[in-house]
Amino acid sequence: MVRSEFESTTMNLIRSYRNWRVYRETVTELGRLSNRQLNDLGIVRDEIKMIARKAI
Protein backbone atom coordinates (compact mmCIF):
# COMPACT_ATOMS: atom_id res chain seq x y z
CA MET A 1 0.00 0.00 0.00
CA VAL A 2 1.32 3.44 -0.92
CA ARG A 3 1.13 6.17 1.66
CA SER A 4 -0.73 9.27 0.71
CA GLU A 5 1.07 12.59 0.67
CA PHE A 6 -0.99 13.61 3.71
CA GLU A 7 0.14 10.54 5.66
CA SER A 8 3.77 11.13 4.74
CA THR A 9 3.58 14.78 5.75
CA THR A 10 1.87 13.86 9.01
CA MET A 11 4.52 11.23 9.81
CA ASN A 12 7.29 13.74 9.06
CA LEU A 13 5.69 16.29 11.38
CA ILE A 14 5.36 13.73 14.16
CA ARG A 15 8.97 12.61 13.70
CA SER A 16 10.19 16.21 13.71
CA TYR A 17 8.23 16.98 16.88
CA ARG A 18 9.61 13.90 18.64
CA ASN A 19 13.15 14.80 17.61
CA TRP A 20 12.66 18.35 18.88
CA ARG A 21 11.40 16.99 22.22
CA VAL A 22 14.43 14.72 22.62
CA TYR A 23 16.71 17.64 21.75
CA ARG A 24 15.04 20.00 24.26
CA GLU A 25 14.99 17.37 27.03
CA THR A 26 18.66 16.59 26.49
CA VAL A 27 19.66 20.27 26.51
CA THR A 28 17.57 20.87 29.63
CA GLU A 29 18.89 17.88 31.55
CA LEU A 30 22.53 18.51 30.70
CA GLY A 31 22.09 22.22 31.35
CA ARG A 32 20.98 21.48 34.90
CA LEU A 33 24.24 19.72 35.70
CA SER A 34 27.08 21.60 37.35
CA ASN A 35 30.33 22.15 35.49
CA ARG A 36 31.93 19.56 37.75
CA GLN A 37 29.27 16.97 36.93
CA LEU A 38 29.64 17.70 33.22
CA ASN A 39 33.41 17.39 33.55
CA ASP A 40 32.97 13.99 35.22
CA LEU A 41 31.06 12.95 32.09
CA GLY A 42 33.75 14.37 29.83
CA ILE A 43 31.51 17.18 28.59
CA VAL A 44 32.09 20.91 28.52
CA ARG A 45 29.10 23.23 28.64
CA ASP A 46 29.70 24.45 25.08
CA GLU A 47 29.15 20.89 23.80
CA ILE A 48 25.63 20.47 25.18
CA LYS A 49 23.75 21.51 22.02
CA MET A 50 26.01 19.39 19.82
CA ILE A 51 25.44 16.37 22.07
CA ALA A 52 21.69 17.00 22.02
CA ARG A 53 21.71 17.08 18.21
CA LYS A 54 23.51 13.74 18.19
CA ALA A 55 20.86 12.33 20.55
CA ILE A 56 18.29 12.62 17.79
N, CA, C and O atoms as a MOPAC input file, in Angstrom:
PM7 MOZYME 1SCF
protein

 N      0.84600 1    -1.17900 1     0.00000 1
 C      0.00000 1     0.00000 1     0.00000 1
 C      0.89500 1     1.24700 1     0.00000 1
 O      1.87900 1     1.30900 1     0.73700 1
 N      0.55800 1     2.20500 1    -0.80500 1
 C      1.32300 1     3.43800 1    -0.91900 1
 C      0.73000 1     4.47900 1     0.01700 1
 O     -0.48300 1     4.68100 1     0.06600 1
 N      1.60400 1     5.12600 1     0.74900 1
 C      1.12900 1     6.17000 1     1.66300 1
 C      0.72100 1     7.40100 1     0.87300 1
 O      1.33700 1     7.75400 1    -0.13200 1
 N     -0.31000 1     8.02800 1     1.34400 1
 C     -0.72500 1     9.27200 1     0.70800 1
 C      0.23100 1    10.38800 1     1.10700 1
 O      0.96500 1    10.27000 1     2.08900 1
 N      0.21700 1    11.44100 1     0.35700 1
 C      1.07200 1    12.58600 1     0.67200 1
 C      0.72600 1    13.14300 1     2.05200 1
 O      1.61200 1    13.57500 1     2.78900 1
 N     -0.54800 1    13.13400 1     2.39600 1
 C     -0.98600 1    13.61100 1     3.71000 1
 C     -0.38700 1    12.76200 1     4.81900 1
 O      0.10200 1    13.29200 1     5.81600 1
 N     -0.42400 1    11.43600 1     4.64800 1
 C      0.13700 1    10.54500 1     5.66100 1
 C      1.64200 1    10.75600 1     5.80700 1
 O      2.16700 1    10.77700 1     6.92100 1
 N      2.32300 1    10.91100 1     4.69100 1
 C      3.77200 1    11.13200 1     4.73700 1
 C      4.10000 1    12.44000 1     5.43900 1
 O      5.01400 1    12.49700 1     6.26100 1
 N      3.35700 1    13.48400 1     5.11700 1
 C      3.57800 1    14.77900 1     5.75000 1
 C      3.30000 1    14.69900 1     7.24100 1
 O      4.05000 1    15.24600 1     8.04900 1
 N      2.22500 1    14.01900 1     7.60300 1
 C      1.86900 1    13.86000 1     9.01400 1
 C      2.96000 1    13.09800 1     9.75900 1
 O      3.34500 1    13.48700 1    10.86200 1
 N      3.45600 1    12.02300 1     9.17100 1
 C      4.51700 1    11.23300 1     9.81000 1
 C      5.78600 1    12.06200 1     9.96600 1
 O      6.46600 1    11.96400 1    10.98700 1
 N      6.11100 1    12.87100 1     8.97000 1
 C      7.28800 1    13.73800 1     9.06400 1
 C      7.13200 1    14.76300 1    10.17900 1
 O      8.08300 1    15.04300 1    10.90800 1
 N      5.94300 1    15.31700 1    10.30900 1
 C      5.68900 1    16.29100 1    11.38400 1
 C      5.81800 1    15.63700 1    12.75400 1
 O      6.40900 1    16.20900 1    13.67000 1
 N      5.27100 1    14.45100 1    12.88700 1
 C      5.35700 1    13.73000 1    14.15900 1
 C      6.80700 1    13.40600 1    14.48600 1
 O      7.23800 1    13.58500 1    15.62600 1
 N      7.56500 1    12.93200 1    13.50000 1
 C      8.97500 1    12.60600 1    13.70500 1
 C      9.76400 1    13.85000 1    14.08700 1
 O     10.60500 1    13.80800 1    14.98500 1
 N      9.49100 1    14.95400 1    13.40700 1
 C     10.19100 1    16.20900 1    13.70700 1
 C      9.88000 1    16.68000 1    15.11700 1
 O     10.77200 1    17.14100 1    15.82900 1
 N      8.62300 1    16.56800 1    15.52600 1
 C      8.23400 1    16.97800 1    16.88500 1
 C      8.92200 1    16.10900 1    17.92600 1
 O      9.42600 1    16.61900 1    18.92800 1
 N      8.94600 1    14.81000 1    17.69900 1
 C      9.60900 1    13.90000 1    18.64500 1
 C     11.10300 1    14.20200 1    18.74300 1
 O     11.67200 1    14.20700 1    19.83400 1
 N     11.72900 1    14.45200 1    17.60300 1
 C     13.15200 1    14.80000 1    17.61000 1
 C     13.39400 1    16.09300 1    18.37400 1
 O     14.35200 1    16.19300 1    19.14100 1
 N     12.53500 1    17.07500 1    18.16900 1
 C     12.66300 1    18.35400 1    18.88100 1
 C     12.53600 1    18.13500 1    20.38900 1
 O     13.27700 1    18.72600 1    21.17500 1
 N     11.58500 1    17.27600 1    20.78700 1
 C     11.39800 1    16.99300 1    22.22000 1
 C     12.64000 1    16.34500 1    22.82600 1
 O     13.06900 1    16.72500 1    23.91600 1
 N     13.21100 1    15.37800 1    22.13300 1
 C     14.43200 1    14.72200 1    22.62400 1
 C     15.54800 1    15.74700 1    22.73800 1
 O     16.27700 1    15.76500 1    23.72900 1
 N     15.68600 1    16.59800 1    21.73200 1
 C     16.71400 1    17.64400 1    21.74500 1
 C     16.53000 1    18.54900 1    22.95500 1
 O     17.48100 1    18.77700 1    23.70300 1
 N     15.31900 1    19.07000 1    23.15900 1
 C     15.04500 1    19.99600 1    24.26400 1
 C     15.26200 1    19.32000 1    25.61200 1
 O     15.84200 1    19.92500 1    26.51400 1
 N     14.81100 1    18.08400 1    25.76600 1
 C     14.98700 1    17.37100 1    27.03000 1
 C     16.46500 1    17.14900 1    27.33100 1
 O     16.90000 1    17.28300 1    28.47500 1
 N     17.22800 1    16.81300 1    26.30800 1
 C     18.66300 1    16.59000 1    26.49000 1
 C     19.36100 1    17.88400 1    26.88900 1
 O     20.16500 1    17.89900 1    27.82100 1
 N     19.05500 1    18.97200 1    26.18100 1
 C     19.65600 1    20.26700 1    26.51300 1
 C     19.28300 1    20.67300 1    27.93700 1
 O     20.13300 1    21.14600 1    28.69300 1
 N     18.03400 1    20.49100 1    28.29700 1
 C     17.57100 1    20.87400 1    29.63500 1
 C     18.25800 1    20.04500 1    30.71800 1
 O     18.74900 1    20.59200 1    31.70500 1
 N     18.28900 1    18.73800 1    30.53200 1
 C     18.89200 1    17.87600 1    31.55000 1
 C     20.38600 1    18.13200 1    31.71100 1
 O     20.88500 1    18.23200 1    32.83200 1
 N     21.09700 1    18.23700 1    30.59600 1
 C     22.53200 1    18.50600 1    30.70000 1
 C     22.79000 1    19.91300 1    31.23300 1
 O     23.76300 1    20.14000 1    31.95200 1
 N     21.92600 1    20.84600 1    30.88300 1
 C     22.08500 1    22.22100 1    31.34700 1
 C     21.90800 1    22.35900 1    32.85600 1
 O     22.42700 1    23.29800 1    33.46000 1
 N     21.19200 1    21.44700 1    33.45300 1
 C     20.97800 1    21.48200 1    34.90000 1
 C     22.18500 1    20.97800 1    35.69000 1
 O     22.30300 1    21.23500 1    36.88800 1
 N     23.07400 1    20.26300 1    35.01200 1
 C     24.24000 1    19.72400 1    35.70500 1
 C     25.26400 1    20.82600 1    35.97100 1
 O     25.36700 1    21.79600 1    35.22000 1
 N     26.00200 1    20.65600 1    37.03600 1
 C     27.08200 1    21.60000 1    37.34600 1
 C     28.24600 1    21.35500 1    36.39000 1
 O     28.31800 1    20.31700 1    35.73100 1
 N     29.14800 1    22.32000 1    36.32600 1
 C     30.32500 1    22.15200 1    35.48800 1
 C     31.14500 1    20.94200 1    35.93700 1
 O     31.72600 1    20.23700 1    35.11200 1
 N     31.18700 1    20.71100 1    37.22500 1
 C     31.93000 1    19.55600 1    37.74700 1
 C     31.28400 1    18.24200 1    37.29300 1
 O     31.97900 1    17.31200 1    36.88400 1
 N     29.96000 1    18.17500 1    37.36800 1
 C     29.27300 1    16.97000 1    36.92500 1
 C     29.48700 1    16.73800 1    35.43000 1
 O     29.72500 1    15.61400 1    34.99000 1
 N     29.39700 1    17.81700 1    34.66300 1
 C     29.64300 1    17.69800 1    33.22400 1
 C     31.07000 1    17.21900 1    32.96800 1
 O     31.30700 1    16.35800 1    32.12100 1
 N     32.00600 1    17.78700 1    33.70700 1
 C     33.41000 1    17.39000 1    33.55500 1
 C     33.59800 1    15.90000 1    33.86500 1
 O     34.36500 1    15.21300 1    33.19000 1
 N     32.89800 1    15.41300 1    34.88200 1
 C     32.97200 1    13.99000 1    35.21900 1
 C     32.49000 1    13.12400 1    34.05100 1
 O     32.94300 1    11.99200 1    33.88100 1
 N     31.57800 1    13.66200 1    33.25600 1
 C     31.05700 1    12.94700 1    32.08700 1
 C     31.90200 1    13.18700 1    30.84100 1
 O     31.65100 1    12.60000 1    29.78800 1
 N     32.90600 1    14.05500 1    30.96900 1
 C     33.75400 1    14.37100 1    29.83000 1
 C     33.12700 1    15.35700 1    28.87100 1
 O     33.42600 1    15.35400 1    27.67700 1
 N     32.24700 1    16.21100 1    29.40400 1
 C     31.51000 1    17.17900 1    28.58900 1
 C     31.82400 1    18.58400 1    29.07900 1
 O     31.89400 1    18.82500 1    30.28400 1
 N     32.01000 1    19.50300 1    28.15300 1
 C     32.09500 1    20.91100 1    28.52000 1
 C     30.77500 1    21.56000 1    28.11900 1
 O     30.11500 1    21.11400 1    27.18100 1
 N     30.40400 1    22.59700 1    28.82200 1
 C     29.09600 1    23.22600 1    28.63800 1
 C     28.82600 1    23.61900 1    27.18100 1
 O     27.69100 1    23.54100 1    26.71300 1
 N     29.86900 1    24.04000 1    26.47400 1
 C     29.69500 1    24.45500 1    25.07900 1
 C     29.30300 1    23.29500 1    24.15800 1
 O     28.86100 1    23.52700 1    23.03300 1
 N     29.45700 1    22.06200 1    24.61800 1
 C     29.14700 1    20.88800 1    23.80000 1
 C     27.70700 1    20.40400 1    23.95600 1
 O     27.28200 1    19.49800 1    23.23900 1
 N     26.96400 1    20.98300 1    24.86500 1
 C     25.62500 1    20.47000 1    25.18000 1
 C     24.72800 1    20.42400 1    23.94500 1
 O     24.10300 1    19.39500 1    23.68800 1
 N     24.64900 1    21.48900 1    23.18800 1
 C     23.75400 1    21.50500 1    22.02000 1
 C     24.20000 1    20.49800 1    20.96500 1
 O     23.36500 1    19.85500 1    20.32900 1
 N     25.50400 1    20.35800 1    20.77700 1
 C     26.01200 1    19.38700 1    19.81900 1
 C     25.64400 1    17.96700 1    20.24800 1
 O     25.24100 1    17.15100 1    19.41900 1
 N     25.78000 1    17.67700 1    21.52900 1
 C     25.44400 1    16.36900 1    22.06600 1
 C     23.94100 1    16.11400 1    21.91600 1
 O     23.52300 1    15.00400 1    21.58400 1
 N     23.14100 1    17.14000 1    22.16100 1
 C     21.68900 1    17.00200 1    22.01900 1
 C     21.30000 1    16.71200 1    20.56600 1
 O     20.39300 1    15.92200 1    20.30600 1
 N     21.99100 1    17.35600 1    19.63000 1
 C     21.70900 1    17.07900 1    18.21200 1
 C     22.05100 1    15.63600 1    17.86800 1
 O     21.34300 1    15.00000 1    17.08600 1
 N     23.12000 1    15.11800 1    18.44100 1
 C     23.50600 1    13.73600 1    18.19200 1
 C     22.49800 1    12.75400 1    18.81000 1
 O     22.34700 1    11.62800 1    18.33700 1
 N     21.81600 1    13.19500 1    19.86800 1
 C     20.85800 1    12.32900 1    20.54600 1
 C     19.65600 1    12.00600 1    19.66000 1
 O     18.98000 1    10.99400 1    19.84500 1
 N     19.41100 1    12.88700 1    18.70100 1
 C     18.29100 1    12.62200 1    17.79100 1
 C     18.84500 1    11.99800 1    16.56200 1
 O     18.09500 1    11.68000 1    15.63900 1

